Amino acid sequence: MQQFLDFFARNWWLIFPLAGVLGGAGRRWSQANERRHQRRVEMYKLRHPQALAQGDPVPAPTPEAVTAAEVAVLMASHDATNKLWLDYELDVGKLIDFPMMTDVREPLTVAFLRAKRTADAMRPAAATDITGKVRLDDYRNAVTSYEVAFEVAEREARRVKDSAFTEPERERLKTARKLVNLAENDAASAPERQAAYKRARRELDGLLVLPDITVAALEEKVAGMIERPQQGN
């Protein structure tokens, strides 16, 4: 698995062509099944000409059955990868430690975000909404591409950490990390937490573009900590 992820880290651009190949293979497999069924129907016609003349129904070609359980398992895999990404979105400290995860100048980051959008767009509202094999294969390929793209991007982000920044910029990131820790510290006073949060935002300005959900989560956490002592009075 390690060699597989390292290969894609070096050749990230292969993720999308391979996804297309996998999708095409799935469709060809479904079409081959359909052709086999059609041949069985033709054999039935040849072997039972009298039955056909009497009006007996010919078995109609039907797509392979897709169970809701199959789709549910795939949706669970999709959810698991979404949760891994949400762990970054809701933790500004984690994004400071591994800034590549939100750096859209990085091809691997763009690749995983694009794969996520594709998988999310193909996700059914309910497991019972997917009834055809081709549709299931397309969704499976999208989820697999998303999983691989995320794993490759995350592994690379953990490898490079903040090496893409200059020494002064790395110092600002370290300062911001300490300030975020202070802003989230229950032992700090309300004014200390509020001041630390504001300073952290200033240190990160121009270095990291935090997703809106990340900023909202941090603000909500800091605000909750500031209000807690007031509610106890």
NORPE-V734312 format. One line per field, one symbol per residue. psi: psi as a letter, one per 40 degrees, with the letter a starting at -180 (. if undefined). A space follows every 50 residues. Layout:
psi = ???
This chain:
psi = ddddddddddfdeeddddddddddddddddddddddddddddddddefdd dddeehihhihiiiihiddddddddddddddddddddddegddddddgdd eeheehdddddddddddddddehididedheidddddddddddddddddd ddddddddddbfeeiidddddddddddddddddehdeiiddddddddddd dddehedhhhidddddddddddddddddddde.
